[in-house]
Each structure stands twice: as C-alpha cells, then as structure tokens.
C-alpha cells in the first residue's frame, strides 16, 4: 500500500498560521530522550519570541545551545481540518532592550485577550498576578528562534 502525502503549506499559509496562533511546543535535545514542552510565543516581523522562566529542564538545554524544533498547530476537535508548521533552529537570548520590550508587550497583549491569568503561573508568577506583571522593567528572560534551518508546513487534504 502506498501512503498518501499531506499537502504542503505555502510560505504565506505558514506565516499566517504562525501569526494567528500564540501557543507552540518546543522540543529540546535531551540527555537521553527529547524533552518537549508548551510555550506561549509572539511573532513579530517574522521573528518568534518566547518568555522563559529561569528554572527547569529547558534552561539546562537552552544553556547547552543545542538545536530545537518548534511546532505550531491548529485543528478542529474532530481533526477534519488541521495544519501545522515545524521550524528547526537555535534559541538565542534577546539582549536588545527595545526588541525585548516589543516582544514582552506582544506576549502581554495576547495574554490579556486570549489567556487566563492562571496561565501566568507557567511564566513563573503567582496565581494572583496580572498580565502587566510580565513587563520589560523586570528581569525576565526573553528568547527568540534564531538560525532557522528548516520551515515546513502540512495541512489536511
């Protein structure tokens, strides 16, 4: 039996999906097994930014500088329609104050519109925090996907 291949997404379709969504999964090369975790992201001018808490397994992998795989998806509950983009590259800390501020402002704007304040716990804040707590004047780690080596998108037929 010959398998049927899923249709590829165009560059415009991939960029639209990345722009529309705000949650992704990042797979890190673990010591023995891959490590994958969900993250909020913001896409600004074709660059994908993330906020990381400065603890946990991901920080060990981030500090090692190994390549990562980022997956962004959208699907209906019965999977009759789906599409996803996979990007590979490296994560780089954002040190430029303006770039960092812009990324955090977009993460906060998304959070206020689409996410519960309870999600701030995933950002390392208390359950009682407001989205404004995630601000550029605090020592918050912002990273971006850099040195992208692959960008591929597939969709339902």
N, C-alpha and C positions, 0 to 999 in steps of 0.2 A: 504494500500500500504506500502510495506517495503522499506525503504530508502537504497540506495547503499552507502557503505562507501568508502571514498577515500583511496587509498593505502598509507601506511606509508612509510616514507623515512628511509633508513638505517642510521646508525651513520655516515658512510663515506659520504653518499649523503648529509646529513645535514651539515657536516663540510665543504664539497666542496661548497655548496651554501653560507654559511657564509663567506668563504674565497673569493669567486668570487664577491660578492656584496659589496657595500660601503654605501648604504642608508638603513635606517630602520625606524620603528616607535616605539616610546616608549609610553606606556600607564601608566599614574600615577594614583593612587587612589586620586581623587579629593575630595573636601569637600562635594559636593552634587552629582556631576557626575564625571565619569572618565575624565581625560584630556589626550589627545593623540597629539603627535607632531612628525614631521620627524627629523631625525638626521643623520649626516654623522658618520660613525664608521670605526674603523680599527680592524681587527682581527690579533692578534699576538700570536703565540704559544697557541692557544685555548682560549685566553682571548679577550674579546670585549671591546674596549676603545672608549670613546666619548669625544668631547670637548664641554663644556657648556659655554655660556655667563653667567655672574654672575647676571643676572636680569631676570625678567619674572616669570610667574606662576610656571614653572618647578623647579625654585630654592626653592620656598616655599615647594613644595612636596619633593624635594631632601633633604632638611634640616630636614624634618619630619622623614626621613629614612624608609618610608613605601615601601613595595614590589612593583616592577614594572613588566610589561610584555613587552618584546621586540619582534617585528615581523619583519622578513626579508623575502622578496619575490622576485620571478622572474616569469614573464609571457609574453606570446605573446600578441600582440594587440587584437586578437580576442578570447583570453582565451582558445585556443585549447590545449595549453600546459601551465602548471603552477605548481609552487611548492612554499612552504613556510615553514618557521621554526618559532616556537614560543618558547621563553625562558622566564621563570619567575625567579626572584631573587631580589637582592638589589643592588643599586648603591653605590659605595664606591669611595671616593676621592683618587686619586693617589698622594701620597706624596713622594715616592721614586724618586729622580731626574733622575736616569737612565731609569727607567720604563716610566716615564713621557716623557722624551726626545724621547725615542724609539716610543712611541705612536704618539707624535706630528709629528715626521719625516714621519711616515707612512701616517698620515692624509694629510700632505702637498704633499707627493709624489702622492697619489690618486687624490688630488685636481688638481695638475698640469696636470695630464694625462687625467682626466675624467670630470672635472667640470669647469665651467666658473668662472672667478674672481668675477663675480657678486654674486656668492654663498658665498663669504667671508662676505657679509652683514649679513647673517644668523649666522656667527661666531662673530658678533659684530664689524666688521671692516668696514671702509669706502669703497665705491664702487670702488675707485681708488687704493685700496691696492693690493699688490702682494701676492701670496701664501706664500712667505718667511716671511711675517708678522706674520704668525702663527708659532712662534718659542719658544723653551724651555727657552730662556732667558727673556721672558715676563711673567707677572703674569697671566697665562692662566689656567683656571680650566679644569683639565682632570679627568674623572671618568671612572670606569670600572664596568662591570656587575660582581657581586660577589654573593656568596651563592646561586648558581643556584639550584632551587628546581624542575624545570621541563624543559625538552627539547623535543619538539615534532615536527615532520615534516610530511607534507602531500603533495601529488603530484597528477597531473592529471592521470587518468587511462590509 
